[in-house]
Amino acid sequence: MGRQSRPFIVASKPILNVHDVLNAVSIDDADFVELRVDYMDNPLEIDYSVLMNRKIIVTLREFSEGGAKPHDPETKIRLLNILKNLGILYDVEISFIEKFGVEYNNAIVSMHFIGSKPDLDYVVERVLRYRDRAFIIKIVVEPFPGYREFLVKILDLGNNIAAFPMSVDPLERIAYALLGSRLVYGYIDVPTAKGQIHYKQLKRLIDSIFNYFNE
């Protein structure tokens, strides 16, 4: 049995204005820095060209899947086209892909289930449909009876899967990274999801564990 790959450490930051972008891109000790531009009133005012060739994830999260503010779909479509043309990694929901037909090659393709129990067959079908073209498929759920077994089954579907719960103890979030989830999120200034710890602390924990077992 081969060694398990270390998960990517993502340092996430709410972006409230253009100055927040400059602060975020100065971080160089995480695998990726996520810019949560759904916190902005107008995410199109950012000059995204300054993010080229950087380990950045741009996320305009749908309000129905945990976004901070609702945004017009046309704004998001324009943003994704800008990011695609610049070669910048972005996170886009499967629901948005299926409604508007946006590009998702080499993107993080995600589903977030808040206040509802997802149907396993439905999620498995979507993961299998999108996993070959996506960089990573990300499935996030709020706890429901049997959610741990559900997430483990999702992780078994491939090597480019991230699956973890929200609104749980930080140790439980980290546990899914040890089970094979390809992404694990920490915060820079303030959490963007319940259960996050600071990305530096997260990086120390993950690196210590993987370095110990890979010696």
C-alpha positions as CSV (number, residue, x, y, z in Angstrom):
1,M,0.0,0.0,0.0
2,G,1.5,3.4,-1.1
3,R,1.9,6.4,1.1
4,Q,-1.0,8.7,1.4
5,S,-0.5,12.1,-0.1
6,R,-0.4,15.1,2.2
7,P,-3.5,17.3,1.8
8,F,-3.3,20.8,0.5
9,I,-3.4,23.4,3.2
10,V,-5.7,26.2,2.2
11,A,-5.5,29.6,4.1
12,S,-8.9,31.2,3.6
13,K,-9.7,34.9,3.9
14,P,-12.9,37.0,3.6
15,I,-12.2,39.7,1.0
16,L,-14.0,42.9,1.9
17,N,-12.1,45.3,-0.3
18,V,-9.2,45.5,-2.7
19,H,-6.6,46.0,0.1
20,D,-7.5,42.6,1.5
21,V,-6.4,41.0,-1.7
22,L,-2.9,42.5,-1.3
23,N,-2.7,41.3,2.3
24,A,-3.7,37.8,1.3
25,V,-1.3,37.3,-1.6
26,S,1.6,38.1,0.7
27,I,1.1,34.8,2.4
28,D,3.6,32.2,1.1
29,D,3.5,29.4,3.7
30,A,0.3,27.8,2.7
31,D,-0.3,25.5,-0.4
32,F,-3.1,27.8,-1.5
33,V,-4.7,31.1,-0.3
34,E,-8.5,31.2,-0.8
35,L,-10.0,34.6,-1.6
36,R,-13.6,34.6,-0.5
37,V,-14.9,37.4,-2.7
38,D,-18.6,36.7,-1.9
39,Y,-18.0,39.0,1.1
40,M,-17.7,41.9,-1.4
41,D,-20.5,44.0,-2.8
42,N,-18.8,44.1,-6.2
43,P,-16.2,41.3,-6.7
44,L,-15.5,42.5,-10.2
45,E,-13.7,45.6,-9.0
46,I,-10.6,43.5,-8.2
47,D,-7.8,43.5,-10.7
48,Y,-7.4,39.7,-10.9
49,S,-4.4,39.9,-13.2
50,V,-2.2,40.5,-10.1
51,L,-3.1,37.0,-9.0
52,M,-1.6,35.3,-12.0
53,N,1.0,32.6,-11.4
54,R,0.2,32.5,-7.7
55,K,-1.2,29.7,-5.5
56,I,-4.6,31.3,-5.3
57,I,-8.2,30.0,-5.2
58,V,-10.9,32.5,-5.9
59,T,-14.3,31.7,-4.5
60,L,-17.6,33.5,-5.1
61,R,-19.7,31.1,-3.0
62,E,-23.4,30.8,-3.8
63,F,-25.5,32.3,-1.0
64,S,-27.6,29.1,-0.9
65,E,-24.4,27.1,-0.2
66,G,-23.0,29.2,2.5
67,G,-22.0,32.4,0.8
68,A,-21.8,35.7,2.7
69,K,-23.8,37.8,0.3
70,P,-26.1,37.0,-2.7
71,H,-24.7,38.0,-6.1
72,D,-26.3,38.2,-9.5
73,P,-25.5,35.1,-11.6
74,E,-24.2,37.3,-14.4
75,T,-21.6,38.8,-12.1
76,K,-20.4,35.3,-11.2
77,I,-20.3,34.2,-14.9
78,R,-18.2,37.2,-15.8
79,L,-15.9,36.6,-12.9
80,L,-15.3,32.9,-13.8
81,N,-14.6,33.9,-17.4
82,I,-12.0,36.4,-16.2
83,L,-10.4,33.8,-14.0
84,K,-10.4,31.1,-16.7
85,N,-8.7,33.5,-19.2
86,L,-6.1,34.4,-16.6
87,G,-5.4,30.8,-15.6
88,I,-6.4,31.4,-12.0
89,L,-7.9,28.5,-10.0
90,Y,-11.5,28.9,-8.8
91,D,-14.1,27.0,-6.8
92,V,-17.5,26.7,-8.5
93,E,-20.6,24.8,-7.4
94,I,-21.9,21.9,-9.3
95,S,-25.4,23.5,-9.1
96,F,-24.0,26.6,-10.8
97,I,-22.3,24.6,-13.5
98,E,-25.5,22.7,-14.3
99,K,-27.6,25.8,-14.3
100,F,-25.4,28.1,-16.4
101,G,-23.0,25.7,-18.2
102,V,-19.8,27.5,-17.0
103,E,-16.3,26.0,-17.6
104,Y,-14.9,23.7,-14.8
105,N,-11.8,22.2,-16.4
106,N,-9.1,22.0,-13.7
107,A,-11.4,23.9,-11.2
108,I,-12.4,23.0,-7.7
109,V,-16.0,21.7,-8.2
110,S,-18.0,21.7,-5.1
111,M,-21.3,20.8,-3.3
112,H,-22.3,22.2,0.1
113,F,-25.3,20.7,1.9
114,I,-26.6,23.0,4.6
115,G,-29.6,22.0,6.7
116,S,-30.4,19.0,4.5
117,K,-29.3,15.4,4.3
118,P,-27.8,14.7,0.8
119,D,-28.8,11.6,-1.1
120,L,-25.7,9.3,-1.4
121,D,-26.6,8.1,-4.9
122,Y,-27.1,11.6,-6.2
123,V,-23.7,12.8,-4.8
124,V,-21.9,9.7,-6.0
125,E,-23.3,10.2,-9.5
126,R,-22.2,13.9,-9.6
127,V,-18.7,13.0,-8.3
128,L,-18.2,10.4,-11.0
129,R,-19.5,12.8,-13.6
130,Y,-17.2,15.7,-12.8
131,R,-14.0,14.1,-11.2
132,D,-12.1,13.5,-14.5
133,R,-12.1,17.1,-15.6
134,A,-12.0,18.8,-12.2
135,F,-8.8,19.6,-10.3
136,I,-10.6,18.5,-7.1
137,I,-14.2,17.6,-6.2
138,K,-15.2,19.0,-2.9
139,I,-18.2,17.8,-0.9
140,V,-19.1,19.5,2.4
141,V,-22.0,18.6,4.7
142,E,-23.5,19.7,7.9
143,P,-23.8,16.8,10.4
144,F,-26.7,14.5,10.0
145,P,-27.3,10.9,11.2
146,G,-24.6,8.8,9.4
147,Y,-22.7,11.7,8.0
148,R,-19.3,10.2,8.9
149,E,-19.9,7.0,6.9
150,F,-21.3,9.1,4.1
151,L,-18.1,11.2,3.8
152,V,-15.9,8.1,3.9
153,K,-17.8,6.6,1.0
154,I,-17.3,9.8,-0.9
155,L,-13.6,9.8,-0.2
156,D,-13.3,6.3,-1.6
157,L,-14.4,7.5,-5.1
158,G,-11.1,8.9,-6.2
159,N,-7.8,10.5,-5.4
160,N,-8.9,14.1,-6.2
161,I,-11.7,14.2,-3.6
162,A,-12.1,16.6,-0.7
163,A,-14.9,15.7,1.7
164,F,-15.4,16.9,5.2
165,P,-18.1,18.2,7.6
166,M,-18.7,21.8,8.7
167,S,-19.8,23.0,12.1
168,V,-17.8,20.4,13.9
169,D,-14.8,20.3,16.3
170,P,-11.6,21.2,14.5
171,L,-10.0,17.8,15.3
172,E,-12.8,16.1,13.4
173,R,-12.3,18.4,10.3
174,I,-8.6,17.5,10.4
175,A,-9.4,13.8,10.7
176,Y,-10.9,13.8,7.2
177,A,-7.6,15.2,5.9
178,L,-5.9,12.1,7.4
179,L,-8.5,9.9,5.8
180,G,-7.6,11.2,2.3
181,S,-9.5,14.5,1.8
182,R,-7.3,16.5,-0.6
183,L,-8.1,19.9,0.9
184,V,-8.1,21.2,4.5
185,Y,-9.0,24.8,5.3
186,G,-7.7,27.2,8.0
187,Y,-8.3,30.8,8.4
188,I,-5.9,33.8,8.1
189,D,-7.7,36.5,10.2
190,V,-11.2,35.2,10.9
191,P,-12.8,31.8,10.1
192,T,-14.8,31.5,6.9
193,A,-16.5,28.4,8.3
194,K,-17.3,26.9,11.7
195,G,-14.6,24.6,13.0
196,Q,-11.6,26.2,11.2
197,I,-8.4,26.8,13.1
198,H,-5.6,29.2,12.0
199,Y,-3.8,28.0,9.0
200,K,-0.4,28.1,10.6
201,Q,-1.5,25.9,13.4
202,L,-3.2,23.6,10.9
203,K,0.0,23.4,8.8
204,R,2.1,22.5,11.9
205,L,-0.3,19.7,12.8
206,I,-0.6,18.2,9.3
207,D,3.2,18.5,8.6
208,S,4.1,17.0,11.9
209,I,1.8,14.0,11.3
210,F,2.9,13.3,7.7
211,N,6.6,13.9,8.4
212,Y,6.5,11.5,11.3
213,F,4.9,8.7,9.3
214,N,6.9,9.3,6.1
215,E,10.3,9.3,7.7
